[in-house]
């Protein structure tokens, strides 16, 4: 095969590259087949120069061996979801390791973009077509039970009976390169040993490499009052911002405790930017920016507030109060809250959420805040999941934001997640149909 080089003589330069194999170092006995998986990985010239004179032998870590065995990886390959690292020991031993990193595809190749994709689903049927594109999957009890197991339209033929059956199938579909974030059934369980038992079961099903435990913010909800959410009108008698210190920080402390046991944490239920800095103290693998409901509620409050300002009709304030009662801004005993207090609260919400300016008019003020915050943390592996979206503009607005030069240094810490069907909507345009009509009719004429 001839490759055309359009450069004239003297302008071309040869890019010399060095492989790990070119070090010609001995390989530790028993590690030969493992080292074959990385022997063609390339070294920078400076790295080669340093290692050539220093490396006496090459081998692997116990984790490298365990990853390969756990996922039954084909010969000569490195699984997706891991980056290859090396440590040069003082005795000249170069130890090769596999480190969990969902930014990597198989065989040490980076994913196509720094920004990566996740899905909110526990439905194996809808996960299959999007699975090659995912680095994470998020499940909570509502997704597992309400949307799939107990939904006969989704759980075709009632094939899946338990959460464990669903997780086993999801793990098989997604393979080693995809994290699976699983939420605890009862984050208010007082017996920590029971929580650990649940986590251990998840680990058995999904492996420690893929498992991420979703720990939620708990606010004023605790083991004593959580029953209010399950019976009667299912309303809480305590307002969201009236939690005790212990209750409000339960999720933070639970996340820290689980981390001590080696679990990676997806700290969830983050709707307001002010939640983020304290959440990062729990050292999570993921934090979240929930978009949909917050933006919808803000837009509705603004609409009603604008009508009140225009007409001075207090019925609009009554409507805002009803909205606040329905969406837990107020507790169930505050249905008679003074309307001037409602007016003040409304104006505070509009101001804080920036809906009247460029920072938040698209509902992404929390995302902007969290990206800036991540830039200034010491948690270099923590990522931001942008989640809970719907409608024609949420994803396109996020997509546009991700091209903003301000965030170019943190783009590889962004995970976008939504229902598979929602993400799939944005693979097409009207012109796709127009052009396919033309192409297919042209091809038909060839037959």
Helices and strands as residue ranges (DSSP letters): E 18-19, G 20-23, E 26-27, H 32-35, E 42-43, H 45-54, E 57-60, H 62-71, E 82-88, E 93-100, G 106-108, E 116-120, H 124-127, G 128-133, E 136-139, H 141-141, I 142-149, G 156-158, H 163-174, E 179-183, H 192-206, E 211-216, G 226-229, H 245-248, H 250-260, E 264-268, G 273-275, H 276-280, E 286-290, H 292-311, H 315-326, H 339-352, H 365-375, E 383-387, H 394-401, G 405-407, G 411-413, E 414-418, H 420-425, H 430-446
